[in-house]
Amino acid sequence: MIDTTALAGRAHCRRAGAVPTGWAALAIGMNEKTVRQSMPDGEWTALQEVHRLSAKQQLDWFGKAAVSRESCSGVAS
């Protein structure tokens, strides 16, 4: 799988279950049950909120989330 954070010029935080990672996994067609099981409940809830957005809003959100690194606890962007 291509590391989208690397493509955005950032180092990967290597934090399993991050919301942008979960969104990208679903976007490329990974099994939803598998992705869900790999994420803490709070992050899955946040991902569901993103999925309620329009396709364009989701892409805009992902573009910002992939470079912001807000989902990486303890890692400054």
LOLO-601500 format. One record per atom (N, C-alpha, C): x, z, y; residue number from 1. Coordinates in Angstrom, 3 decimals. Layout:
# residues N
{{X Z Y} NUM} ...
This chain:
# residues 77
{{0.837 0.000 -1.175} 1} {{0.000 0.000 0.000} 1} {{0.886 0.000 1.244} 1} {{0.501 -0.747 2.244} 2} {{1.248 -0.814 3.491} 2} {{0.989 0.449 4.296} 2} {{2.038 1.052 4.801} 3} {{1.918 2.249 5.630} 3} {{1.605 1.805 7.052} 3} {{0.356 1.980 7.480} 4} {{-0.056 1.512 8.794} 4} {{0.634 2.265 9.921} 4} {{1.019 3.497 9.682} 5} {{1.724 4.232 10.738} 5} {{3.105 3.638 10.941} 5} {{3.730 3.179 9.866} 6} {{5.036 2.537 10.004} 6} {{4.906 1.235 10.786} 6} {{3.837 0.498 10.515} 7} {{3.614 -0.745 11.247} 7} {{3.386 -0.470 12.730} 7} {{2.859 0.700 13.044} 8} {{2.599 1.065 14.440} 8} {{3.842 1.656 15.098} 8} {{4.959 1.683 14.383} 9} {{6.197 2.187 14.957} 9} {{6.356 3.686 14.881} 9} {{5.630 4.327 14.000} 10} {{5.701 5.785 13.850} 10} {{6.147 6.146 12.442} 10} {{6.762 7.287 12.312} 11} {{7.110 7.792 10.988} 11} {{5.852 8.340 10.329} 11} {{5.741 8.186 9.052} 12} {{4.577 8.686 8.319} 12} {{4.693 10.199 8.185} 12} {{3.585 10.916 8.388} 13} {{3.628 12.372 8.311} 13} {{3.557 12.873 6.876} 13} {{3.243 11.985 5.936} 14} {{3.173 12.300 4.507} 14} {{2.202 13.430 4.203} 14} {{1.132 13.509 4.960} 15} {{0.109 14.524 4.731} 15} {{-1.051 13.898 3.971} 15} {{-1.188 14.249 2.724} 16} {{-2.257 13.695 1.898} 16} {{-3.620 14.059 2.465} 16} {{-4.545 13.118 2.422} 17} {{-5.914 13.385 2.826} 17} {{-6.205 13.247 4.300} 17} {{-5.238 12.793 5.094} 18} {{-5.491 12.612 6.513} 18} {{-6.645 11.629 6.706} 18} {{-7.481 11.870 7.687} 19} {{-8.674 11.049 7.911} 19} {{-8.327 9.565 8.091} 19} {{-7.342 9.200 8.910} 20} {{-7.021 7.771 9.029} 20} {{-6.575 7.156 7.695} 20} {{-5.859 7.921 6.890} 21} {{-5.431 7.424 5.584} 21} {{-6.636 7.208 4.676} 21} {{-7.566 8.145 4.697} 22} {{-8.787 8.002 3.907} 22} {{-9.603 6.806 4.349} 22} {{-9.709 6.611 5.665} 23} {{-10.452 5.468 6.189} 23} {{-9.809 4.172 5.731} 23} {{-8.491 4.080 5.840} 24} {{-7.781 2.867 5.437} 24} {{-7.944 2.611 3.940} 24} {{-7.890 3.671 3.146} 25} {{-8.055 3.518 1.698} 25} {{-9.429 2.939 1.368} 25} {{-10.456 3.441 2.024} 26} {{-11.798 2.907 1.796} 26} {{-11.917 1.480 2.325} 26} {{-11.279 1.200 3.449} 27} {{-11.349 -0.131 4.048} 27} {{-10.744 -1.205 3.147} 27} {{-9.732 -0.840 2.365} 28} {{-9.126 -1.829 1.471} 28} {{-9.787 -1.836 0.099} 28} {{-10.820 -1.009 -0.077} 29} {{-11.605 -1.062 -1.296} 29} {{-11.300 -0.035 -2.367} 29} {{-10.567 1.014 -2.006} 30} {{-10.331 2.067 -3.002} 30} {{-11.651 2.752 -3.342} 30} {{-11.720 3.289 -4.528} 31} {{-12.903 3.962 -5.025} 31} {{-13.239 5.166 -4.144} 31} {{-14.486 5.206 -3.651} 32} {{-14.899 6.276 -2.745} 32} {{-14.781 7.653 -3.388} 32} {{-15.143 7.764 -4.657} 33} {{-15.073 9.059 -5.341} 33} {{-13.625 9.559 -5.405} 33} {{-12.694 8.656 -5.676} 34} {{-11.279 9.016 -5.743} 34} {{-10.776 9.488 -4.382} 34} {{-11.142 8.750 -3.329} 35} {{-10.724 9.124 -1.976} 35} {{-11.326 10.473 -1.614} 35} {{-12.599 10.662 -1.912} 36} {{-13.288 11.927 -1.602} 36} {{-12.603 13.101 -2.282} 36} {{-12.242 12.939 -3.538} 37} {{-11.623 14.028 -4.290} 37} {{-10.234 14.380 -3.761} 37} {{-9.610 13.461 -3.050} 38} {{-8.266 13.716 -2.535} 38} {{-8.272 14.366 -1.155} 38} {{-9.463 14.548 -0.578} 39} {{-9.557 15.061 0.789} 39} {{-10.243 16.418 0.841} 39} {{-9.753 17.312 1.709} 40} {{-10.475 18.570 1.954} 40} {{-11.856 18.275 2.551} 40} {{-12.794 19.176 2.354} 41} {{-14.175 18.969 2.813} 41} {{-14.274 18.639 4.298} 41} {{-13.531 19.353 5.126} 42} {{-13.607 19.114 6.571} 42} {{-13.148 17.721 6.963} 42} {{-12.118 17.229 6.300} 43} {{-11.627 15.885 6.597} 43} {{-12.598 14.829 6.082} 43} {{-13.217 15.085 4.926} 44} {{-14.211 14.142 4.410} 44} {{-15.397 14.064 5.372} 44} {{-15.824 15.208 5.905} 45} {{-16.920 15.230 6.873} 45} {{-16.545 14.414 8.113} 45} {{-15.308 14.576 8.590} 46} {{-14.850 13.804 9.753} 46} {{-14.833 12.317 9.432} 46} {{-14.431 11.963 8.227} 47} {{-14.407 10.554 7.822} 47} {{-15.821 9.982 7.790} 47} {{-16.770 10.758 7.334} 48} {{-18.159 10.290 7.308} 48} {{-18.675 10.033 8.726} 48} {{-18.248 10.836 9.680} 49} {{-18.639 10.615 11.078} 49} {{-18.087 9.292 11.585} 49} {{-16.866 8.968 11.198} 50} {{-16.259 7.692 11.595} 50} {{-17.038 6.542 10.960} 50} {{-17.427 6.688 9.715} 51} {{-18.160 5.631 9.017} 51} {{-19.529 5.359 9.630} 51} {{-20.054 6.277 10.407} 52} {{-21.347 6.072 11.073} 52} {{-21.207 5.181 12.307} 52} {{-19.972 4.958 12.754} 53} {{-19.729 4.113 13.912} 53} {{-19.870 2.643 13.525} 53} {{-20.028 1.794 14.534} 54} {{-20.054 0.355 14.263} 54} {{-18.678 -0.080 13.753} 54} {{-18.614 -1.261 13.156} 55} {{-17.340 -1.768 12.629} 55} {{-16.289 -1.853 13.735} 55} {{-16.672 -2.336 14.917} 56} {{-15.716 -2.436 16.022} 56} {{-15.246 -1.062 16.463} 56} {{-16.157 -0.104 16.553} 57} {{-15.776 1.250 16.944} 57} {{-14.851 1.881 15.912} 57} {{-15.091 1.591 14.625} 58} {{-14.207 2.111 13.587} 58} {{-12.805 1.541 13.734} 58} {{-12.713 0.239 13.980} 59} {{-11.396 -0.382 14.160} 59} {{-10.687 0.177 15.381} 59} {{-11.412 0.357 16.463} 60} {{-10.822 0.951 17.672} 60} {{-10.340 2.367 17.380} 60} {{-11.177 3.154 16.681} 61} {{-10.793 4.521 16.324} 61} {{-9.536 4.513 15.472} 61} {{-9.486 3.653 14.461} 62} {{-8.334 3.625 13.575} 62} {{-7.074 3.220 14.326} 62} {{-7.190 2.250 15.215} 63} {{-6.021 1.830 15.995} 63} {{-5.435 2.978 16.796} 63} {{-6.289 3.803 17.354} 64} {{-5.820 4.971 18.106} 64} {{-5.326 6.074 17.180} 64} {{-6.050 6.321 16.097} 65} {{-5.706 7.408 15.174} 65} {{-4.386 7.146 14.457} 65} {{-4.101 5.891 14.144} 66} {{-2.885 5.561 13.405} 66} {{-1.624 5.844 14.204} 66} {{-1.718 5.780 15.518} 67} {{-0.531 6.037 16.343} 67} {{-0.534 7.414 16.984} 67} {{-1.686 8.100 17.007} 68} {{-1.745 9.397 17.688} 68} {{-1.115 10.509 16.874} 68} {{-1.195 10.424 15.554} 69} {{-0.674 11.422 14.633} 69} {{-1.353 12.779 14.793} 69} {{-2.536 12.815 15.406} 70} {{-3.271 14.074 15.532} 70} {{-3.612 14.645 14.165} 70} {{-3.722 13.776 13.171} 71} {{-4.076 14.249 11.831} 71} {{-2.887 14.864 11.104} 71} {{-1.714 14.815 11.713} 72} {{-0.504 15.372 11.082} 72} {{-0.256 16.759 11.645} 72} {{-0.653 17.754 10.919} 73} {{-0.467 19.137 11.385} 73} {{0.994 19.448 11.608} 73} {{1.293 19.977 12.752} 74} {{2.651 20.419 13.043} 74} {{3.633 19.311 13.351} 74} {{3.147 18.081 13.534} 75} {{4.039 16.971 13.841} 75} {{3.697 16.456 15.220} 75} {{4.665 16.478 16.118} 76} {{4.423 15.992 17.468} 76} {{4.438 14.487 17.473} 76} {{3.607 13.886 18.312} 77} {{3.588 12.425 18.403} 77} {{4.527 11.931 19.472} 77} 
